[in-house]
């Protein structure tokens, strides 16, 4: 498998970014929802610190992914009606915006709360804004609503990929899966 993408499928670097970010986003979202189940206040503080560090990791990986994408080829689109292509482009654009907005909103929430933001206990990041307890509720709500909006967009993204795989029987999903062979592009005898 090539590091770079070609006109048929994504390369191994693009696949790595896609799947590691997907795992981190889904895992961190679930982790964020379960933080209230921490057994004691110190455990919750540690879990929250880990949640923040993972969110910052997603943001950093997104920036690296974007840099890679500018220099990488993009596989040609599978044939589909125009409205489906527009829906796919809109969904991808929304995913990209939310992948940036969600960690930034968490950083904002952390900043208005006046708490230090450490990256895996290695170094502190600066606050985005001054501490302001009056904005703490709003910033938390924005962060939470962005998460639920991301969940809806991910459902559409995954649903579209499954629709292409199960019903259209094209290579849309296969070309992003690691270690999978693409379906043959040549039509079978019954398709003529």
Beta strands, then each sheet from edge to edge (+ up, - down):
strand 1: 117-119
strand 2: 123-125
sheet 1: 1+ 2-
end
